[in-house]
Structure formats: C-alpha cells, structure tokens
C-alpha cells in the first residue's frame, strides 16, 4: 500500500525545475581547487605555529573543555592543528564514499531521469572537494589517519549496496553532510577569517557554497521518496534515520584512537567532549536541527522514532528555515525528553 503524498511534496514539474536550477547553479557558480585557491600566495602559507590553529572554544567539542583551555598555548596549537587536519582528511574520505554511492545510483537511472544531470554535477564537485581537502592536508604536513579503521571495512560494501537502498543512502548522505556543513557555517559566522588559517577558511567557504546545493537535493529527494513508502517501510525508515545520523556523526567528528593518543587526550576528557558535557550535547543536537525538521515534514517523527532520536542524544527543536543559526536552536534543543 502506498501512502498519500504529503502536501509539502513538490509537484513533478516543480521538482524538475528545482533540479534544473541546481544544475545550472553548478555550471554558473563552480570552483576549481587549483584555480580558485591561490595556494602559493604568501598569506596562504601554512605556519605550524600559527595561533589560529587553536580549537574554537565555542564550537569544537574538544576545544570547549576546561582541560584543553588550560593547556599551554603551544600545546593547544599542536592539538588544534592535528585535529583540524584529521577533520579535513575525514571529509575527503566521506566524499569518496558519497561519490561511489552516487555513481552506482546514476548507473541505474533511465535515459529520461531528471536526477541524472544534477547527480553528475554533484559528483564533479565532490571530486574537486577531495582534491582540495587532500591538498590542504598535504600542506599542513600532519600524517593524519582520517577515518577510523572500521570505516575502511564498511565503505566498499556500503557503496555497493547503497544505490539499491535509495532512501537509506540519502539519509546516509545527510548524516555525513549535515554535521560538517553545520560546523563550517557556524565557524564562518564566528569570524573564521580572523580565527582560522586562511587556507582552511578558503576551503571551507568553497565547500559551504557547493554543499548548499547537495543538501538541498538530498532533502528534496527524501521528501519525494518517503511519502511513497508502505507503512512498514516508513516505520523502519523513521527508526533508521536517527541511528544513521548519530553513527555518521561519530564517525566524522570523534577522533580515532590513534589520534587521541597522539594528542594525549585523557579518557575522562574524551568522555566529556564526545558527548558527555552539557555544551557538547547542545552541539550534537544542533547538528541535526534541519534533519529533524525534514523528519517532521515527511512523517518520520512518530512516538517510536522520537524515542530513538532521544536515545541517540540528538533530539531537540527544529529549524524555522534550513541553516538557521544556533542562537535559536540552542534555546529549544537537547533535553526535551
């Protein structure tokens, strides 16, 4: 049995128009990491002792801890540089998996698919992001591992299976894109140009500009697919969504054990930073304020799934509009159990 379509669902012609707009945007406003970043400009040079490597004391879950803030400035710089380099490497690894999933997805599309052209634009942009991120890691000069070892085991089968589980694949895509995008936008709003190395800021600006299209597509794709699910599948999707969001967030944001050892972070500090402290809980919940709005819109926020969102530690308010700043989200989020 197919559920009736939500009134929020775009009509077919409007959906096609949206995809055309996104595709045209990818043509008109695109970036090449080796044309649009002046890597060798003097102000873009990487200085390992730049105090701007220090973690943001309001946005980074480790940077918030009193342990980190009490360290000598040289150690804060070292840890911040390592953590930021690894976060960039992690972003490249996620983009790699996303590309493989989308390639499998597009290979199954019919000739008249409205999604094919846009997905290929997105694949092109994500390929550029990987090059941009890896160039930045290389210039920072830290031999960071990126994702946890577990990720390397699951990424190939996940990329192979994902295109046959379209709803879950696009939830997976949002689970990776939303935390990164949320953090980067918050950093830009928090005067990133003054507080972060210029090369990092420029890469972040490019990534945010293009991810806006990618996230818009993922949201609209799920708005079309989910209302068409049968009741059992829809219930399963509602339970899977918060689990996927939390799993991807931990994979992307929590540093791997080898990196924790290199940064000399005590176990008690790790427990506070990810995600035991009150401020850290607000950060975690805030990553998914737009996804919770999507879940509400497509009927995936029900009494059962709501308990799972709370169990995952990512329940809270919803945004009034996508990418709404945290000033509102923080007031309404977290412990509303």
Buried (B, 14 or more C-beta within 10 A) or exposed (E): EEBEEEEEBEEEEEBEEBBEEBBEBBEEEBBEBEEEBEBEEEEBEBEEEBEBBBBBBEBBBBBBBEBBEEBEEEBBBBBBBBBBBBBBBBBBBBBBBBBBBBBBBBEEBEEEBBBBBBBBBBBBBBBBBBBBBBBBBEBBEBEBBBBBEEBEEEBEEBBEEBBEBBBBBBBBBBBBBBBBBBBBBBBBEBEBEEBBBBBBBBBBBBBBBBBBBBBBBBBBBBBBBBBBBEEEEBBBBBBBBBBBBBBBBBBBBBBBEEBBEBBEBEEEBBEBBBBBBEBBBBBBBBBBBBBBBBBEBBBBBBEEBBBBBBEBBBBBBBBEEBBBBBEEBBEEBBEEE
